[in-house]
Amino acid sequence: MAFIKPMALIESMKKKVCMHSDVYFRTNKQTGATYTGKLCYPSTKAPSAAQIAAKARFAKVVAAIRAILADPTEKAKLLAEYKSQTRYGSLFGYAMHKLNGNYDENGDPA
């Protein structure tokens, strides 16, 4: 994708301009660079059972992460671990990495 200098209207946009558009905008919070992308060949098939299971598992992991981040003591512990590493650029990304292995293929805690 190319770097662009967006006009003032687009600078703070993210995701799509409207629901009919296939052009996406995203601004990197750390660098301030704005990226655009286009969804060229979206799938027209119904999702498979494995895709539906993966989506449900992802939703359960995200719900667990949000619960941890809502608890001040758990968040403080996670934040201390996050600050001691350099691989992940966001607290949510680090939490996703840490918790993702703790759930089985059904999304239940292992």
FINUVO-277419 format. One line per 8 residues: number of its first residue (from 1); their letters; for each residue x, y, z of N, C-alpha, C. Coordinates in steps of 0.2 Angstrom, whole numbers, m for minus. Layout:
NUM> a> X,Y,Z,X,Y,Z,X,Y,Z | ... $
This chain:
1> mafikpma> 4,m6,0,0,0,0,4,6,0 | 2,11,m3,6,18,m3,4,22,3 | 9,26,4,8,32,9,5,37,6 | 0,40,9,m4,46,6,m4,52,11 | m5,58,9,m6,63,13,m14,65,12 | m18,63,17,m25,63,16,m27,71,16 | m33,72,13,m36,79,14,m39,79,21 | m40,85,24,m42,85,31,m48,81,32 $
9> liesmkkk> m53,80,28,m59,76,29,m57,69,30 | m52,66,27,m51,59,28,m46,58,34 | m42,63,36,m37,62,41,m39,58,47 | m45,59,50,m47,55,56,m51,49,54 | m52,47,48,m57,42,46,m53,35,47 | m57,30,49,m55,23,49,m60,19,46 | m59,13,44,m63,8,41,m66,11,34 | m72,10,33,m75,12,26,m78,19,27 $
17> vcmhsdvy> m78,22,21,m82,28,20,m89,27,21 | m92,22,18,m99,20,19,m100,13,18 | m106,10,19,m106,3,19,m106,0,12 | m107,4,7,m106,2,0,m99,2,m3 | m95,6,1,m88,7,m2,m84,0,m1 | m79,m1,m5,m74,m6,m4,m67,m3,m3 | m66,3,m1,m60,6,0,m60,7,8 | m54,5,11,m54,5,18,m48,10,20 $
25> frtnkqtg> m49,14,25,m44,19,28,m42,16,35 | m35,17,36,m33,16,43,m27,20,44 | m27,23,50,m21,28,52,m17,24,58 | m11,24,57,m6,21,62,m6,25,68 | m8,23,74,m7,28,79,0,30,81 | 4,26,80,11,27,82,15,32,78 | 14,31,71,18,35,66,13,40,63 | 7,40,63,2,45,60,1,44,53 $
33> atytgklc> 4,38,50,3,37,43,m4,34,42 | m7,36,36,m13,34,34,m12,29,28 | m16,24,29,m15,18,24,m22,17,21 | m22,16,14,m29,14,11,m28,7,8 | m34,4,8,m34,m3,5,m40,m4,1 | m41,m9,m3,m47,m11,m6,m48,m18,m6 | m54,m20,m4,m56,m27,m4,m58,m29,m11 | m54,m33,m15,m55,m34,m22,m59,m40,m23 $
41> ypstkaps> m58,m45,m20,m62,m51,m22,m65,m54,m15 | m70,m51,m12,m73,m54,m6,m77,m61,m8 | m77,m65,m3,m80,m72,m3,m87,m71,m4 | m90,m75,m8,m98,m75,m9,m100,m81,m6 | m96,m86,m4,m98,m92,m1,m100,m91,6 | m105,m96,9,m106,m96,16,m100,m98,20 | m99,m96,26,m94,m98,30,m94,m105,32 | m88,m109,32,m88,m116,34,m89,m117,41 $
49> aaqiaaka> m90,m123,43,m91,m124,51,m84,m122,54 | m79,m124,51,m72,m122,55,m72,m114,55 | m74,m110,50,m73,m103,51,m78,m100,56 | m84,m103,56,m89,m101,62,m86,m103,69 | m83,m109,69,m80,m111,76,m74,m106,78 | m70,m104,73,m64,m100,74,m67,m93,76 | m72,m90,73,m75,m84,75,m78,m84,82 | m81,m89,84,m84,m90,90,m78,m90,96 $
57> rfakvvaa> m73,m94,94,m67,m94,98,m64,m88,99 | m63,m84,94,m60,m77,94,m64,m73,98 | m71,m73,98,m76,m69,102,m75,m70,109 | m74,m77,111,m73,m78,118,m66,m76,121 | m61,m76,117,m55,m74,119,m55,m66,120 | m58,m63,115,m59,m56,116,m63,m54,122 | m68,m57,123,m72,m56,129,m68,m57,136 | m64,m62,136,m59,m63,142,m54,m58,142 $
65> irailadp> m52,m55,137,m47,m50,137,m50,m43,140 | m56,m42,137,m59,m36,140,m61,m36,147 | m63,m42,149,m64,m43,157,m58,m42,161 | m52,m44,158,m46,m43,162,m44,m36,162 | m45,m33,156,m43,m25,156,m48,m21,160 | m54,m24,161,m59,m20,165,m57,m20,173 | m53,m26,175,m51,m27,182,m45,m23,183 | m44,m18,187,m38,m14,188,m32,m18,191 $
73> tekaklla> m33,m23,195,m27,m27,197,m25,m32,192 | m29,m35,188,m27,m39,183,m24,m35,177 | m27,m29,176,m24,m25,171,m17,m23,173 | m16,m21,179,m9,m19,181,m4,m25,180 | m6,m31,182,m1,m36,181,0,m37,174 | m5,m37,170,m4,m38,162,1,m32,160 | m1,m26,162,3,m21,159,11,m21,161 | 12,m24,167,19,m25,169,22,m30,165 $
81> eyksqtry> 19,m35,163,22,m40,159,23,m37,152 | 18,m33,149,18,m30,143,24,m26,142 | 25,m22,147,31,m17,147,38,m20,147 | 38,m27,150,44,m30,150,46,m34,143 | 42,m33,138,43,m37,132,43,m31,127 | 46,m33,121,46,m28,115,43,m31,109 | 41,m37,109,38,m40,103,31,m37,101 | 27,m36,105,20,m34,104,20,m26,105 $
89> gslfgyam> 16,m23,100,16,m15,100,10,m13,104 | 5,m17,106,m1,m15,110,m2,m19,115 | m5,m17,121,m7,m21,126,m12,m26,124 | m17,m24,120,m22,m29,118,m19,m35,114 | m14,m33,109,m11,m38,105,m7,m43,110 | m4,m40,115,0,m44,119,m5,m49,123 | m10,m46,125,m15,m50,129,m18,m56,124 | m19,m54,118,m22,m59,113,m17,m64,112 $
97> hklngnyd> m10,m63,112,m5,m68,111,m5,m72,118 | m6,m69,123,m5,m73,130,m11,m78,131 | m17,m75,129,m23,m79,131,m25,m84,125 | m23,m83,119,m25,m86,113,m23,m94,114 | m18,m96,117,m16,m103,118,m20,m106,124 | m23,m102,128,m27,m105,134,m34,m107,132 | m36,m107,126,m43,m109,124,m42,m114,119 | m47,m119,119,m47,m125,115,m51,m123,108 $
105> engdpa> m51,m127,104,m54,m126,97,m62,m124,98 | m65,m125,103,m72,m123,105,m73,m117,108 | m67,m114,110,m67,m107,114,m68,m108,121 | m67,m114,124,m68,m115,131,m61,m115,134 | m61,m112,140,m54,m112,143,m51,m119,144 | m45,m119,142,m41,m126,143,m39,m127,149 $
